[in-house]
Amino acid sequence: MELKPGFSAFVTGGASGIGRALSLALAGKGVFVTVVDLSEEKGNEVAALVEKENAKFHSNLGFPSAMFIRCDVTNTRDTSAAFEKHVATYGGLDICINSAGISNPIPFHEDQTDGTRSWRFTVDVNLVAVIDCTQKAIGIMQAAKKPGVIINMGSSAGLYPFYTDPIYSASKGGVVLFTRSLTPYKSKGIRINVLCPEFVETELALKAGSKLIDLALYLWIR
Ligand SMILES: NC(=O)c1ccc[n+]([C@@H]2O[C@H](COP(=O)([O-])OP(=O)(O)OC[C@H]3O[C@@H](n4cnc5c(N)ncnc54)[C@H](O)[C@@H]3O)[C@@H](O)[C@H]2O)c1
């Protein structure tokens, strides 16, 4: 799909890191962006930057060229409302990027809890919400009978074992094979891809900590 001014994108995790960078890159092509994230301050900042960039392509639109919607991607009612607002504002959906993601907050081997606030939640954010948002985006794109692109954020940890965070690895492995299994949608004009970056210096990577990263690299190299 050749990016054109006036296309619209829905970006989860768009307030920070990779999602932020992709939102700004799309704005540089005149694409309208809905930033969906938990972080109100950063989300509004990205929306303002996108609007500024978009002003080079559009004038007197009568609607904002970027919106921030505060939303927890694990809340399916809230993500439905966010998609609805996006479509009502931009008249469709050309691109959906599912970038919201977290590392597992409690190391698996130390976790004595039932996982509600740790591994179950990590799987909910990194995998279940990605499935949910992908399904919603497909529904909107199919109803519009227009081509669309969906990009899910996997990880190299979804391709190889990540010994220091097996739950993260499991969730990303799920995203990889879920997304690859959707290849047949290409024949219907919907291209769905998964990105699998190695380490990118973002808040998520810094939270994981340099020790964890060094250990993982050591184990990979060994
Ligand atoms: N940084 C890396 O090294 C790296 C490597 C491979 C894959 N990834 C993946 O890339 C994606 C983006 O990560 P990043 O490095 O940019 O991290 P980041 O922490 O900078 O950005 C993630 C964003 O997701 C948001 N988010 C988290 N949970 C959410 C929720 N429940 N609902 C809504 N928003 C939520 C956060 O508020 C944040 O703005 C993630 O899926 C991550 O797993 C990152």
The ligand as an SDF file (V2000), in Angstrom:
LIG
                    3D

 44 48  0  0  0  0  0  0  0  0999 V2000
   11.9310   -2.1560   22.8270 N   0  0  0  0  0  0  0  0  0  0  0  0
   12.2900   -3.3460   22.4280 C   0  0  0  0  0  0  0  0  0  0  0  0
   13.4750   -3.7580   22.5650 O   0  0  0  0  0  0  0  0  0  0  0  0
   11.3010   -4.2640   21.7720 C   0  0  0  0  0  0  0  0  0  0  0  0
   11.7950   -5.3960   21.0890 C   0  0  0  0  0  0  0  0  0  0  0  0
   10.8880   -6.2580   20.4830 C   0  0  0  0  0  0  0  0  0  0  0  0
    9.5260   -5.9770   20.5440 C   0  0  0  0  0  0  0  0  0  0  0  0
    9.0680   -4.8750   21.2120 N   0  0  0  0  0  0  0  0  0  0  0  0
    7.6200   -4.6740   21.2480 C   0  0  0  0  0  0  0  0  0  0  0  0
    7.3210   -3.4280   20.6520 O   0  0  0  0  0  0  0  0  0  0  0  0
    6.1220   -2.9040   21.2200 C   0  0  0  0  0  0  0  0  0  0  0  0
    6.3740   -1.4820   21.6760 C   0  0  0  0  0  0  0  0  0  0  0  0
    7.3140   -1.5060   22.7360 O   0  0  0  0  0  0  0  0  0  0  0  0
    8.2560   -0.2810   23.0920 P   0  0  0  0  0  0  0  0  0  0  0  0
    9.6110   -0.8120   23.2360 O   0  0  0  0  0  0  0  0  0  0  0  0
    7.9770    0.8310   22.1540 O   0  0  0  0  0  0  0  0  0  0  0  0
    7.7340    0.0290   24.5600 O   0  0  0  0  0  0  0  0  0  0  0  0
    7.2110    1.3520   25.2640 P   0  0  0  0  0  0  0  0  0  0  0  0
    7.0610    0.9930   26.7050 O   0  0  0  0  0  0  0  0  0  0  0  0
    8.0440    2.5180   24.9030 O   0  0  0  0  0  0  0  0  0  0  0  0
    5.7660    1.5430   24.5920 O   0  0  0  0  0  0  0  0  0  0  0  0
    4.6960    0.6880   24.8720 C   0  0  0  0  0  0  0  0  0  0  0  0
    3.4420    1.5180   25.0140 C   0  0  0  0  0  0  0  0  0  0  0  0
    2.3500    0.6160   25.2580 O   0  0  0  0  0  0  0  0  0  0  0  0
    1.5020    1.2220   26.2090 C   0  0  0  0  0  0  0  0  0  0  0  0
    0.7200    0.2100   26.8980 N   0  0  0  0  0  0  0  0  0  0  0  0
    1.1800   -0.7720   27.7310 C   0  0  0  0  0  0  0  0  0  0  0  0
    0.1550   -1.4790   28.2120 N   0  0  0  0  0  0  0  0  0  0  0  0
   -0.9700   -0.9430   27.6790 C   0  0  0  0  0  0  0  0  0  0  0  0
   -2.3380   -1.2420   27.8060 C   0  0  0  0  0  0  0  0  0  0  0  0
   -2.7820   -2.2300   28.6010 N   0  0  0  0  0  0  0  0  0  0  0  0
   -3.2300   -0.5000   27.1000 N   0  0  0  0  0  0  0  0  0  0  0  0
   -2.8090    0.5190   26.3100 C   0  0  0  0  0  0  0  0  0  0  0  0
   -1.5270    0.8520   26.1630 N   0  0  0  0  0  0  0  0  0  0  0  0
   -0.6170    0.1220   26.8290 C   0  0  0  0  0  0  0  0  0  0  0  0
    2.4560    1.9480   27.1680 C   0  0  0  0  0  0  0  0  0  0  0  0
    1.7690    2.9500   27.9320 O   0  0  0  0  0  0  0  0  0  0  0  0
    3.4830    2.5080   26.2010 C   0  0  0  0  0  0  0  0  0  0  0  0
    3.1350    3.7970   25.7750 O   0  0  0  0  0  0  0  0  0  0  0  0
    5.7520   -3.8610   22.3770 C   0  0  0  0  0  0  0  0  0  0  0  0
    4.7310   -4.7330   21.9330 O   0  0  0  0  0  0  0  0  0  0  0  0
    7.0350   -4.5890   22.6560 C   0  0  0  0  0  0  0  0  0  0  0  0
    6.8050   -5.8530   23.2220 O   0  0  0  0  0  0  0  0  0  0  0  0
    9.9300   -4.0170   21.8250 C   0  0  0  0  0  0  0  0  0  0  0  0
  1  2  1  0
  2  3  2  0
  2  4  1  0
  4  5  1  0
  4 44  2  0
  5  6  2  0
  6  7  1  0
  7  8  2  0
  8  9  1  0
  8 44  1  0
  9 10  1  0
  9 42  1  0
 10 11  1  0
 11 12  1  0
 11 40  1  0
 12 13  1  0
 13 14  1  0
 14 15  2  0
 14 16  1  0
 14 17  1  0
 17 18  1  0
 18 19  2  0
 18 20  1  0
 18 21  1  0
 21 22  1  0
 22 23  1  0
 23 24  1  0
 23 38  1  0
 24 25  1  0
 25 26  1  0
 25 36  1  0
 26 27  1  0
 26 35  1  0
 27 28  2  0
 28 29  1  0
 29 30  1  0
 29 35  2  0
 30 31  1  0
 30 32  2  0
 32 33  1  0
 33 34  2  0
 34 35  1  0
 36 37  1  0
 36 38  1  0
 38 39  1  0
 40 41  1  0
 40 42  1  0
 42 43  1  0
M  CHG  2   8   1  16  -1
M  END
$$$$
